[in-house]
């Protein structure tokens, strides 16, 4: 498991074997786990997140934006390929 990001409230790890991101949100001593698919639509391994947007209960979605890690091989009109994936959490959570 490779750690991509780690801060006080959020840890994002990547499992290259399953091409899955595992997220841990820490709020008030409590941890909520989530997962998101990490395979690039181009089919090449090596995608990595560049931006994520996470929302709690009542939100329209939990989304993480990704960019392919195989640039320049995986580009669309000369720009790195970017896409969004839904993050599935084990339960609802709210940042207060």
Residue frames as qw, qx, qy, qz and C-alpha x, y, z in Angstrom:
[[0.000, 0.891, 0.454, 0.000, 0.00, 0.00, 0.00],
 [0.433, 0.216, 0.008, 0.875, 1.46, 3.39, -1.03],
 [0.113, -0.740, -0.437, 0.499, 0.56, 6.50, 0.98],
 [0.362, 0.582, 0.345, 0.641, -0.31, 9.32, -1.40],
 [0.109, -0.627, 0.052, -0.769, -1.54, 11.95, 1.09],
 [0.558, -0.437, -0.641, 0.293, -1.59, 12.20, 4.86],
 [0.049, -0.508, 0.142, -0.848, -2.85, 15.10, 6.95],
 [0.220, -0.134, 0.660, -0.705, -4.55, 15.53, 10.32],
 [0.631, 0.203, 0.403, -0.631, -8.00, 14.58, 9.00],
 [0.838, 0.464, -0.016, -0.289, -7.37, 12.66, 5.78],
 [0.375, -0.441, 0.763, 0.287, -5.17, 9.78, 4.64],
 [0.797, 0.487, -0.074, -0.348, -5.21, 8.48, 1.06],
 [0.450, -0.394, 0.773, 0.214, -3.45, 5.22, 0.20],
 [0.675, 0.465, -0.335, -0.464, -3.18, 3.45, -3.15],
 [0.740, -0.166, 0.651, 0.011, -3.12, -0.32, -3.63],
 [0.239, 0.534, -0.577, -0.571, -1.35, -0.95, -6.97],
 [0.141, -0.008, 0.985, 0.101, -2.42, -4.61, -7.00],
 [0.203, 0.575, 0.783, -0.122, -6.14, -3.79, -7.01],
 [0.152, 0.315, 0.283, 0.893, -5.82, -0.24, -8.43],
 [0.373, -0.749, -0.520, -0.169, -7.93, 1.02, -5.55],
 [0.080, 0.487, -0.335, 0.803, -7.63, 4.08, -3.33],
 [0.527, -0.528, -0.643, 0.174, -8.36, 3.66, 0.36],
 [0.012, -0.603, 0.097, -0.791, -9.31, 6.81, 2.24],
 [0.476, -0.450, -0.653, 0.380, -9.48, 7.34, 5.99],
 [0.113, -0.698, -0.060, -0.705, -11.26, 10.42, 7.35],
 [0.467, -0.229, -0.654, 0.549, -10.43, 11.16, 11.01],
 [0.229, -0.606, -0.133, -0.750, -12.95, 13.26, 12.93],
 [0.538, -0.585, 0.253, -0.551, -12.91, 13.68, 16.70],
 [0.347, -0.401, 0.830, -0.173, -10.92, 10.50, 17.33],
 [0.773, 0.278, 0.522, -0.229, -13.18, 8.51, 15.01],
 [0.092, -0.358, 0.702, 0.609, -12.05, 6.99, 11.69],
 [0.733, 0.466, 0.321, -0.377, -14.35, 6.49, 8.69],
 [0.420, -0.227, 0.729, 0.491, -12.99, 4.34, 5.84],
 [0.628, 0.637, 0.126, -0.428, -13.76, 4.73, 2.15],
 [0.587, -0.089, 0.651, 0.473, -12.65, 3.30, -1.19],
 [0.471, 0.743, -0.032, -0.474, -12.48, 4.53, -4.77],
 [0.883, 0.285, 0.271, 0.255, -11.45, 2.86, -8.03],
 [0.250, -0.778, 0.285, 0.501, -8.07, 4.03, -9.28],
 [0.607, 0.123, 0.626, 0.473, -7.75, 2.50, -12.76],
 [0.089, 0.457, -0.222, -0.856, -7.36, 5.02, -15.57],
 [0.727, 0.499, 0.275, -0.382, -9.91, 4.85, -18.40],
 [0.431, 0.690, -0.525, -0.250, -6.93, 4.51, -20.79],
 [0.986, -0.028, -0.155, -0.059, -6.19, 1.12, -19.18],
 [0.556, 0.461, -0.487, 0.492, -2.62, 1.97, -18.15],
 [0.661, -0.552, -0.402, 0.310, -1.51, 1.50, -14.56],
 [0.487, 0.008, -0.144, 0.861, -0.17, 4.49, -12.67],
 [0.143, -0.759, -0.310, -0.555, -3.07, 6.88, -12.14],
 [0.390, -0.187, -0.531, 0.728, -2.69, 9.18, -9.18],
 [0.071, -0.856, -0.512, 0.033, -5.05, 11.67, -7.53],
 [0.347, 0.293, -0.022, 0.891, -4.42, 15.38, -7.96],
 [0.283, -0.224, 0.157, -0.919, -7.51, 16.78, -6.29],
 [0.247, -0.336, -0.908, 0.026, -10.24, 15.35, -4.13],
 [0.350, -0.291, 0.058, -0.888, -13.54, 16.73, -2.94],
 [0.307, -0.222, -0.913, 0.150, -15.26, 14.90, -0.11],
 [0.406, -0.374, -0.005, -0.834, -18.65, 15.71, 1.38],
 [0.157, -0.031, 0.873, -0.460, -20.54, 14.27, 4.33],
 [0.169, 0.454, 0.873, -0.056, -24.17, 13.14, 4.66],
 [0.243, 0.801, 0.387, -0.387, -26.79, 15.03, 2.72],
 [0.014, -0.605, 0.451, 0.656, -24.29, 15.92, 0.02],
 [0.764, 0.472, -0.138, -0.418, -24.86, 15.03, -3.59],
 [0.932, 0.246, -0.234, 0.125, -21.72, 12.91, -3.80],
 [0.572, -0.670, 0.380, 0.281, -18.30, 12.03, -2.47],
 [0.755, 0.646, -0.004, 0.110, -15.92, 12.59, -5.38],
 [0.534, -0.584, 0.369, 0.487, -12.18, 12.35, -5.94],
 [0.570, 0.788, -0.151, -0.174, -10.62, 13.79, -9.10],
 [0.796, -0.261, 0.426, 0.341, -7.77, 11.81, -10.67],
 [0.408, 0.792, -0.351, -0.287, -5.14, 12.39, -13.34],
 [0.977, 0.170, -0.080, 0.100, -3.32, 9.61, -15.18],
 [0.524, -0.727, 0.359, 0.262, 0.21, 9.02, -13.92],
 [0.737, 0.087, 0.509, 0.436, 1.37, 7.88, -17.36],
 [0.321, 0.940, 0.048, -0.102, 1.55, 11.34, -18.91],
 [0.342, 0.413, -0.181, -0.824, 2.64, 12.16, -21.56],
 [0.003, -0.014, -0.945, -0.327, 1.58, 8.75, -22.90],
 [0.038, -0.582, -0.812, 0.027, -1.99, 9.24, -21.66],
 [0.011, -0.324, -0.086, 0.942, -3.09, 12.66, -22.86],
 [0.308, 0.685, 0.658, 0.052, -6.23, 14.10, -24.36],
 [0.282, 0.904, 0.164, 0.277, -5.62, 17.00, -26.75],
 [0.450, 0.534, -0.351, 0.624, -2.13, 17.50, -25.30],
 [0.369, -0.570, 0.363, -0.638, -3.39, 17.68, -21.71],
 [0.007, 0.138, -0.955, 0.263, -3.17, 14.96, -19.03],
 [0.481, -0.349, -0.684, -0.423, -6.26, 12.76, -18.90],
 [0.147, -0.120, 0.595, -0.781, -8.43, 13.67, -15.87],
 [0.513, -0.341, -0.653, -0.441, -11.57, 12.01, -14.57],
 [0.402, -0.402, 0.427, -0.703, -13.68, 11.78, -11.41],
 [0.484, -0.115, -0.867, -0.026, -14.59, 8.72, -9.33],
 [0.613, -0.609, -0.095, -0.494, -17.14, 8.27, -6.57],
 [0.137, 0.327, -0.807, 0.473, -15.78, 7.47, -3.12],
 [0.715, -0.399, -0.470, -0.329, -17.81, 4.89, -1.18],
 [0.097, -0.474, 0.627, -0.610, -17.61, 5.27, 2.60],
 [0.268, -0.123, -0.943, 0.156, -18.49, 2.53, 5.09],
 [0.134, -0.702, -0.662, 0.226, -21.02, 4.91, 6.67],
 [0.107, 0.882, 0.199, 0.413, -22.18, 8.52, 6.58],
 [0.564, -0.316, -0.261, 0.717, -20.02, 11.15, 8.23],
 [0.060, 0.937, 0.231, 0.257, -20.11, 14.87, 8.87],
 [0.528, 0.134, -0.253, 0.799, -17.29, 17.33, 9.45],
 [0.287, -0.877, -0.361, -0.137, -18.29, 19.67, 12.27]]
